[in-house]
């Protein structure tokens, strides 16, 4: 039941009944509906812009979780990058030095493998910077891993060849320590026992009895085996490969021929006093890249530290050669 409304008349000091027409009622209803509509639209706009639906809340949680995982991935990539850097340092400063090969250039290791086309595919998202940064790190690490893998392949091949090289290096005494009386003369400027003139002595003279076995000091191929007119008498030369050569002079007998392959420790002849010699001994020389080097530093395979020190002392004392 609608309420009856009255209006106070100030002139007559009486209440008069207010008559509300249908149009006024419709206008009043429309105003209420309009106000409700405005408030409803405003509430709807606010909810759409500032309030998340249950589905949106779930999606935001998933996005936050993915962001966290990406950040964790970035941290792990940083750790992996440090590990790769350590491997690179060992590769360049340890392995490649051992195998006498040049280190890999920083330019090759740090090559830019990124691309703008890949970056564009990740652009336009709220976390684009994080995604692009992570991709760059992953691409860089993949490239560094590839380069390091190739380097290790090369090192593996070098190691296989190094085994052959280590067998070829003249690394033992050509005369047994037990059968050698002394080192009569060492490497350097010495006085010749025959001519009495000072000259550069290119090798070491091992004082031993005639007939003492002479051993090849490394694997190689015989390049000379016979009488040498240059004063070495019966002489043997061995090409060990890897730029190493050895010479054995003043032999009494020779057991090898040119072109013959020999192994370290194999008997190739006997000590003698042929050629320019003042007594039975073996004159022994070592060459690297065609340059004579002191053989004393190659006796590391069959000597103790005490024996090696003794040989150093013996080789530094005498001042006169036996040839």
C-alpha positions in Angstrom: 0.0 0.0 0.0 1.5 3.4 -1.1 2.1 6.0 1.5 -0.1 9.2 1.5 2.0 12.3 1.5 1.0 15.8 2.8 2.4 19.2 2.2 2.1 22.1 4.8 0.6 25.3 3.5 2.2 28.3 5.2 -0.5 30.7 4.2 -3.4 28.7 5.3 -1.5 26.9 8.0 -3.0 23.7 6.9 -1.8 20.4 5.5 -2.9 19.6 2.0 -2.6 16.2 0.4 0.1 15.9 -2.3 -1.1 14.4 -5.5 1.7 12.3 -7.3 1.0 11.8 -11.0 2.0 8.6 -12.9 4.6 10.6 -14.8 6.3 11.7 -11.5 6.2 8.2 -10.3 7.8 6.9 -13.6 10.4 9.7 -13.4 11.2 8.8 -9.8 11.5 5.1 -10.7 13.7 6.0 -13.7 16.0 8.1 -11.6 16.4 5.3 -9.1 17.1 2.8 -11.8 19.6 5.1 -13.5 21.5 5.6 -10.3 21.5 1.9 -9.7 22.7 1.3 -13.2 25.5 3.8 -12.8 26.7 2.3 -9.5 26.5 -1.2 -11.1 28.6 -0.2 -14.1 31.1 1.5 -11.8 31.3 -1.6 -9.6 31.7 -3.8 -12.7 34.5 -1.6 -14.1 36.2 -1.6 -10.8 36.0 -5.3 -10.4 37.3 -5.9 -14.0 40.3 -3.5 -13.4 41.2 -4.0 -9.8 39.7 -7.3 -8.7 41.0 -10.7 -9.9 38.7 -13.5 -10.8 39.4 -16.9 -9.3 40.8 -18.0 -12.7 43.0 -14.9 -12.9 44.3 -15.5 -9.4 45.3 -19.0 -10.4 47.0 -17.7 -13.5 48.9 -15.0 -11.6 50.2 -17.6 -9.2 51.4 -19.7 -12.1 53.1 -16.7 -13.6 54.8 -15.9 -10.3 55.9 -19.5 -10.0 57.4 -19.5 -13.6 59.2 -16.2 -12.8 60.7 -17.8 -9.7 61.8 -20.8 -11.7 63.4 -18.6 -14.4 65.3 -16.7 -11.7 66.5 -20.1 -10.2 67.5 -21.2 -13.8 69.5 -17.9 -14.1 71.3 -18.7 -10.9 72.1 -22.2 -12.1 73.3 -20.9 -15.4 75.6 -18.5 -13.6 77.1 -21.5 -11.6 77.4 -23.5 -14.8 79.2 -20.5 -16.5 81.7 -20.4 -13.6 82.4 -24.1 -14.0 82.9 -23.8 -17.7 85.3 -20.8 -17.1 87.4 -23.1 -14.8 87.5 -25.8 -17.4 88.6 -23.2 -20.0 91.3 -22.0 -17.7 92.7 -25.5 -17.2 92.3 -26.3 -20.9 94.4 -23.2 -21.9 96.9 -23.1 -19.0 97.4 -26.7 -18.2 96.3 -29.3 -20.8 97.4 -27.3 -23.9 100.7 -26.3 -22.3 101.4 -29.9 -21.5 100.7 -30.9 -25.1 102.5 -27.8 -26.5 99.6 -26.4 -28.5 98.2 -22.9 -28.7 95.2 -22.0 -26.4 91.8 -21.3 -27.9 91.2 -17.6 -28.5 88.8 -15.7 -26.3 87.1 -14.3 -29.4 86.1 -17.9 -30.4 85.0 -18.8 -26.9 82.9 -15.7 -26.5 81.4 -15.5 -29.9 78.0 -13.9 -30.0 75.5 -16.6 -31.0 72.4 -14.5 -30.2 69.9 -13.1 -32.8 67.5 -10.3 -33.0 64.9 -12.6 -34.5 64.9 -14.7 -31.4 64.7 -11.7 -29.2 61.7 -10.4 -31.1 59.8 -13.6 -30.6 60.1 -13.1 -26.8 59.2 -9.4 -26.8 55.9 -7.9 -25.7 55.5 -9.9 -22.5 55.6 -8.6 -18.9 58.7 -10.7 -18.3 60.3 -10.3 -21.7 63.6 -9.0 -20.3 63.9 -12.0 -18.0 63.1 -14.4 -20.9 65.6 -12.7 -23.3 68.4 -12.6 -20.6 67.9 -16.3 -19.8 67.9 -17.3 -23.5 71.2 -15.3 -24.0 72.8 -17.1 -21.1 71.7 -20.5 -22.4 72.9 -19.8 -25.9 76.3 -18.6 -24.6 76.7 -21.6 -22.4 75.7 -24.0 -25.2 78.3 -22.4 -27.5 81.0 -22.4 -24.8 80.2 -26.1 -24.1 80.4 -26.9 -27.8 83.8 -25.1 -28.2 85.1 -26.9 -25.0 83.9 -30.3 -26.3 85.8 -29.7 -29.6 88.9 -28.7 -27.6 88.7 -31.8 -25.5 88.5 -33.9 -28.7 91.7 -32.2 -29.8 93.3 -32.8 -26.5 92.3 -36.5 -26.6 94.0 -36.8 -30.0 97.1 -35.0 -28.7 97.2 -37.3 -25.7 97.1 -40.4 -28.0 100.0 -38.9 -30.0 101.7 -37.8 -26.9 102.1 -41.4 -25.8 104.0 -42.0 -29.0 106.0 -38.8 -28.5 107.0 -39.8 -25.0 108.2 -43.1 -26.3 110.3 -41.3 -28.9 111.9 -38.7 -26.7 115.6 -39.8 -25.9 114.9 -40.3 -22.2 117.4 -42.9 -20.9 121.1 -43.2 -20.7 122.7 -44.8 -23.8 125.1 -46.6 -21.5 124.0 -48.5 -18.4 124.8 -46.8 -15.1 126.3 -50.1 -13.9 128.7 -50.5 -16.8 129.7 -46.8 -17.0 132.9 -45.8 -15.2 132.2 -42.1 -15.3 131.0 -39.2 -17.5 134.4 -38.1 -19.0 133.1 -34.9 -20.4 129.9 -32.8 -20.4 128.1 -30.4 -22.7 129.7 -27.0 -23.5 133.1 -25.4 -24.3 135.9 -27.9 -23.6 139.5 -28.6 -24.6 139.9 -31.3 -27.2 142.2 -34.1 -26.0 143.7 -34.6 -29.4 144.1 -31.1 -30.8 144.3 -29.4 -27.4 142.1 -26.6 -28.9 139.1 -25.1 -27.1 135.8 -26.0 -28.9 132.2 -26.5 -28.2 131.5 -30.0 -27.1 128.0 -30.8 -28.5 127.4 -33.9 -26.3 128.4 -36.1 -23.4 131.3 -38.6 -23.3 130.5 -41.8 -21.3 133.7 -43.5 -20.2 133.1 -47.3 -20.5 135.1 -50.4 -21.6 135.2 -51.5 -25.2 132.3 -53.8 -25.9 129.9 -52.2 -23.4 126.4 -52.3 -24.9 125.0 -49.0 -26.3 121.2 -48.6 -26.1 118.8 -46.5 -28.2 117.5 -43.8 -26.0 114.1 -43.6 -27.7 111.9 -45.1 -30.4 112.9 -44.0 -33.9 114.4 -44.8 -37.3 118.1 -45.3 -38.1 119.2 -42.6 -40.5 123.0 -43.3 -40.4 124.9 -46.4 -39.4 128.6 -46.7 -40.5 131.9 -45.0 -40.4 131.7 -41.2 -40.1 134.4 -39.1 -41.7 133.7 -36.2 -39.4 135.7 -37.7 -36.5 132.9 -39.7 -34.9 134.3 -43.0 -36.2 131.7 -45.8 -36.3 128.6 -43.7 -35.8 124.8 -44.2 -35.5 122.2 -41.4 -36.0 118.5 -41.9 -35.1 115.6 -39.8 -36.1 113.0 -40.1 -33.3 110.4 -37.8 -34.9 108.9 -34.8 -33.1 112.0 -32.8 -34.0 114.4 -35.1 -32.0 117.6 -36.7 -33.2 120.4 -38.5 -31.4 124.0 -39.4 -32.4 126.2 -42.2 -31.0 129.9 -42.0 -31.9 133.2 -43.9 -31.6 131.5 -47.4 -31.6 133.5 -50.6 -31.9 130.6 -52.4 -33.6 127.2 -51.5 -35.1 124.1 -53.8 -35.0 121.6 -51.7 -37.0 121.1 -50.5 -40.6 119.8 -47.3 -42.1 116.0 -47.3 -42.4 115.6 -49.8 -39.5 113.0 -49.0 -36.8 114.2 -49.4 -33.3 112.7 -49.3 -29.8 114.0 -47.5 -26.7 116.4 -49.8 -24.8 117.3 -51.8 -27.8 121.1 -52.5 -28.2 122.3 -50.7 -31.3 126.1 -51.2 -30.9 129.1 -51.4 -28.6 131.4 -48.8 -27.1 134.7 -48.4 -28.8 137.4 -45.9 -29.7 137.1 -45.4 -33.4 137.6 -42.0 -35.1 139.2 -39.1 -33.2 139.3 -40.6 -29.8 141.8 -40.8 -26.9 140.2 -43.9 -25.4 137.2 -46.2 -25.2 134.0 -44.1 -24.6 130.7 -43.3 -26.2 130.2 -39.8 -27.5 126.4 -39.0 -27.3 124.5 -36.0 -28.7 120.8 -34.9 -28.7 119.3 -32.5 -31.2 116.0 -30.7 -31.1 114.9 -28.9 -34.3 118.5 -29.4 -35.5 120.1 -27.6 -32.5 122.3 -29.5 -30.1 121.0 -29.5 -26.5 122.5 -30.8 -23.3 121.6 -34.6 -23.1 122.0 -34.5 -19.3 118.5 -33.3 -18.8 116.9 -36.2 -20.6 118.1 -38.9 -18.1 114.9 -39.1 -16.1 113.5 -42.5 -16.9 116.1 -44.8 -15.3 117.8 -42.6 -12.6 117.0 -41.8 -9.1 117.3 -38.1 -7.9 120.6 -39.0 -6.2 122.0 -40.6 -9.3 120.9 -37.7 -11.5 122.6 -35.2 -9.1 125.8 -37.3 -9.2 125.8 -37.2 -13.0 125.3 -33.4 -13.0 128.4 -33.1 -10.8 130.4 -35.4 -12.9 129.5 -33.7 -16.2 130.4 -30.2 -14.8 133.9 -31.1 -13.4 136.1 -32.3 -16.4 137.6 -29.8 -18.7 139.0 -32.1 -21.4 137.1 -34.3 -23.9 138.0 -37.8 -25.0 137.4 -36.9 -28.7 
